[in-house]
Amino acid sequence: MDTIPAKPRLREQFRNVMRVNHYSIRTEKAYWYWIRYFLRYHRMRHPLKMGAADVSEFLTWLAVSRHVAPATQNQALNALVFLYGKVLDQPLGDIGDTVRAKRPARIPTVLTHGEATQIIALLQEPHKLIASLMYGSGLRVVEACRLRIKDIDFDRQIITVRSGKGDKDRTTLLPSPLIERLKDRKARIQRAWREQDAFYQCDASLPYALRRKYPNAARSLEWQWFFPSQGLCTDDEGNIVRHHLHVSAVQKAVRQAVRATAIGKPAGCHTARVGCRFVRPPAGGHFSARQGEESAV
C-alpha cells in the first residue's frame, strides 16, 4: 500500500517558493528571520490560524515596544505579506497600506577624500583592494567580493557586475589607478592556476545549474574568483567548492579601520560606495563614475 507523502513543513514550503521565484539568498534569510519572529511572538501558532489582525498586532509591537526603524518595520511587513500571499495563498488584503511605515529622508554619511584614503591605507590585502574598488567604482561590498576573472575588462576599463541588486547585470568603470594592482593579482592567479597549484585544485562555486551545464567551467580560469576564500565549503548539491571571500570579513576589516582612524563618522562599506556617488562634478560638467578614479588609493 502506497503511503501518502507528508506535507512539507512551513520552512520547506517557504524555501521552495523563494527558490522558484529566484529571490536572493540574502532576502530569503531576512524574510525567514521575521517569519520566525512573528511565530514566536504569537507562541508558535500556525500562521493559517492567524490573520491580518495578528500581523498588525505584531508590527505595532515592533514599532511601539521594540522601537524598530521604519525600514525594519517595512521589511517585516514584506516578509509576512510574502508568507500569506505567496506561500499560504491567503493574501492579507489592504493591511500593507495601513501599517507600512513612512521612511523619512536622511542625509547619508559621506567621507571626504582624505578620510577615505586614511581608512583604506589601514587595510590589509585583499581588503584594501576591495575597499578601493568600492570607493573608486561604486561597487557594493558583495559585488566586489563576487568578481571573477572574466568580469574585469582591462582593455575597455570596464567592470561587469553579475546578478547585482535585483538580480540585474550592469557595467561600471574601472578606476585607472587600480589597473596595475588588479593586473598583478590576475597574473598571480593565472600563474598559480597554470602551475596547478593545490589552491586551485578545488572547483570554484558556480551559480544555479551551471555546474551541470558546463562541467569544466568550475576549473576554468575565467570562472575563478578574483578574491577567493581560504577555506572550502559545500554547495547546494553537496560538492566541495571554493567560494569567494565572505562579505562579513571585509565589513569587519573596514569597521576596525574606521575605529583606528577616529574620524568620528559612522562609516562602513556602504559609506565608501556612497563616497564615489557624491564626488562633486567640475564646474559646468556632468557627474561621471570616472571621477571616482582619483579617489581610489
C-alpha positions in Angstrom: 0.0 0.0 0.0 1.4 3.4 -1.1 1.9 5.8 1.7 0.8 9.4 1.4 3.8 11.7 1.5 3.9 14.1 4.4 3.1 17.7 3.7 6.2 19.8 3.7 6.9 21.9 6.8 6.4 25.6 6.7 10.1 26.2 6.4 10.4 23.9 3.3 7.3 25.5 1.7 8.7 28.9 2.2 12.1 28.0 0.8 10.6 26.3 -2.2 8.5 29.3 -3.2 11.5 31.7 -2.7 13.7 29.5 -4.9 11.1 29.1 -7.6 10.7 32.9 -7.7 14.5 33.3 -7.8 14.8 35.6 -4.7 18.3 36.1 -3.5 19.6 34.1 -0.6 20.0 37.3 1.5 16.3 38.1 1.0 15.4 34.6 1.9 17.3 34.7 5.2 15.9 38.1 6.1 12.3 37.1 5.4 12.6 33.8 7.3 14.0 35.7 10.3 10.9 37.9 10.5 8.5 35.0 9.9 10.1 33.1 12.8 10.0 36.3 15.0 6.3 36.6 14.1 5.6 32.9 15.1 7.5 33.2 18.4 5.6 36.4 19.2 2.3 34.5 18.8 3.6 31.5 20.8 4.2 29.3 17.8 0.7 29.3 16.5 0.4 28.2 12.9 0.0 31.3 10.5 -3.1 29.7 9.0 -4.8 30.1 12.4 -3.9 33.8 12.3 -4.7 36.7 10.0 -4.4 40.4 9.3 -5.2 41.4 12.9 -2.4 39.3 14.3 0.1 40.7 11.7 -1.0 44.2 12.6 -0.6 43.5 16.3 3.0 42.2 15.7 4.0 45.2 13.6 2.6 47.6 16.2 4.6 45.8 18.9 7.7 46.2 16.8 7.2 49.9 16.4 5.9 50.7 19.9 7.8 48.3 22.2 10.9 47.4 20.1 11.3 50.9 18.6 12.5 49.5 15.3 13.3 51.8 12.3 10.7 52.3 9.6 12.8 50.3 7.1 13.0 47.4 9.6 9.2 47.5 10.1 8.6 47.5 6.4 10.9 44.6 5.9 9.0 42.6 8.5 5.7 43.5 6.7 7.1 42.5 3.4 8.1 39.1 4.8 4.7 38.4 6.2 2.9 39.7 3.1 5.0 37.2 1.1 4.3 34.4 3.5 0.5 34.8 3.4 0.2 35.8 -0.3 2.8 33.5 -2.0 3.3 30.6 0.4 0.0 30.1 2.1 -2.1 31.6 -0.7 -4.1 33.7 1.8 -3.4 37.4 0.9 -3.7 39.8 3.8 -5.6 42.4 1.8 -5.1 46.1 2.4 -3.0 45.7 5.6 0.1 46.7 3.7 -1.4 50.2 3.2 -2.4 50.7 6.8 0.8 49.7 8.7 3.5 50.5 6.2 5.8 53.0 7.8 7.0 56.1 6.0 10.7 56.3 5.6 12.0 59.8 6.5 14.5 61.4 4.3 18.1 61.2 5.7 21.3 62.8 4.7 23.8 60.0 4.1 27.2 59.9 5.7 29.8 60.9 3.1 33.6 60.5 3.5 36.0 63.2 2.3 38.8 62.0 0.0 41.3 62.4 2.9 39.1 60.3 5.2 38.6 57.6 2.7 42.2 57.3 1.8 43.1 57.3 5.5 40.8 54.3 6.1 41.8 52.4 3.1 45.5 52.8 3.9 45.0 50.9 7.2 43.5 47.9 5.5 45.5 44.8 4.5 45.2 43.0 1.2 42.8 41.8 -0.2 40.5 44.1 1.9 42.5 47.1 0.8 41.9 46.4 -2.9 38.2 45.6 -2.4 37.7 48.9 -0.5 39.4 50.8 -3.3 37.1 49.2 -5.8 34.1 50.2 -3.7 35.2 53.8 -3.4 36.6 54.1 -7.0 33.9 52.2 -8.9 30.8 52.4 -6.6 30.6 48.6 -6.2 28.6 47.2 -3.3 30.8 45.1 -1.0 29.0 41.9 -2.1 29.6 42.8 -5.8 33.3 43.4 -5.2 33.7 40.1 -3.4 31.9 38.2 -6.2 34.1 39.4 -9.0 35.5 36.7 -11.2 38.4 36.8 -13.6 36.1 37.2 -16.6 34.3 40.2 -15.1 37.1 42.7 -15.5 37.9 44.0 -19.0 41.2 45.9 -18.8 41.2 46.9 -22.5 37.9 48.8 -22.2 38.4 49.6 -18.5 35.1 48.1 -17.6 33.9 46.0 -14.6 30.8 43.8 -15.2 28.6 43.2 -12.2 26.8 39.9 -12.4 23.5 39.4 -10.6 23.6 42.6 -8.7 20.8 44.1 -6.7 17.5 42.9 -8.2 19.4 40.1 -9.9 20.4 42.6 -12.7 23.7 42.8 -14.5 25.4 46.2 -15.1 28.7 47.7 -16.0 30.8 50.3 -14.2 34.1 52.0 -15.0 37.4 50.6 -13.8 39.5 53.3 -12.0 42.8 53.7 -13.8 44.9 53.8 -10.5 43.7 50.3 -9.7 44.5 48.7 -13.1 48.1 47.7 -12.4 47.2 46.2 -9.0 44.3 44.3 -10.4 46.5 43.0 -13.3 49.2 41.9 -10.8 46.6 40.0 -8.9 45.2 38.4 -12.0 48.7 37.4 -13.1 49.3 35.7 -9.8 46.1 33.8 -10.0 46.7 32.8 -13.6 50.3 31.7 -12.8 49.1 29.5 -9.9 46.3 28.1 -12.0 48.6 27.2 -14.9 51.1 25.5 -12.5 48.2 23.6 -11.0 48.7 24.9 -7.5 46.9 22.9 -4.8 44.8 26.0 -4.0 43.1 25.8 -7.4 42.6 22.1 -7.5 39.3 22.6 -5.8 36.4 23.7 -8.1 35.1 27.3 -7.9 31.5 27.6 -6.8 29.0 28.2 -9.7 25.5 29.7 -9.6 22.3 27.8 -10.5 22.8 24.7 -12.7 25.9 25.9 -14.5 28.0 23.1 -12.9 25.8 20.5 -14.8 25.5 22.6 -17.9 29.3 23.3 -18.2 31.1 20.5 -16.3 34.6 22.1 -16.9 33.7 25.7 -16.0 34.4 25.3 -12.3 38.1 24.5 -13.1 38.5 27.1 -15.9 40.5 30.3 -15.4 37.7 32.7 -16.3 35.4 31.4 -13.6 37.9 31.7 -10.8 37.1 34.2 -8.1 39.2 37.4 -8.0 39.0 37.3 -4.2 38.7 33.6 -3.2 38.2 32.4 0.3 40.9 30.5 2.1 38.5 27.8 3.3 36.3 25.4 1.4 32.6 24.8 1.7 29.8 22.7 0.2 27.3 23.9 -2.4 23.6 23.0 -2.6 24.4 19.7 -4.3 26.9 18.7 -1.6 30.1 19.3 -3.7 33.2 20.6 -2.1 33.9 24.0 -3.7 35.8 27.2 -3.0 33.6 30.3 -2.6 34.5 34.0 -2.7 35.8 35.9 0.3 33.0 36.3 2.8 31.4 39.8 2.9 31.5 39.9 6.7 35.3 39.7 6.7 35.5 42.8 4.6 32.9 44.6 6.7 34.8 43.8 9.9 38.1 45.0 8.5 36.6 48.3 7.4 34.9 48.9 10.7 38.2 48.2 12.5 40.0 50.7 10.2 37.3 53.3 10.8 37.7 53.0 14.6 41.5 53.2 14.2 41.3 56.5 12.3 38.9 58.1 14.8 37.2 60.2 12.1 34.0 60.4 14.2 31.7 59.2 11.5 29.5 56.0 11.4 31.3 54.8 8.3 31.3 51.4 6.8 31.5 49.6 3.4 28.4 51.3 2.1 29.8 54.7 3.1 32.8 54.1 0.8 30.4 53.3 -2.0 28.3 56.4 -1.3 31.5 58.5 -1.5 32.0 57.6 -5.1 28.5 58.8 -6.0 28.9 62.1 -4.2 32.1 63.3 -5.9 31.5 67.0 -6.8 31.4 67.4 -10.7 33.6 70.0 -12.3 32.0 73.4 -13.0 29.7 73.2 -16.0 30.4 69.4 -16.3 28.4 66.3 -15.7 28.9 63.7 -13.0 30.6 60.5 -14.1 31.7 57.5 -12.2 35.1 58.1 -13.9 35.6 60.9 -11.4 35.9 58.3 -8.7 39.3 57.3 -10.2 41.1 60.0 -8.3 39.6 58.7 -5.0 40.9 55.2 -5.4 44.1 54.6 -3.3 
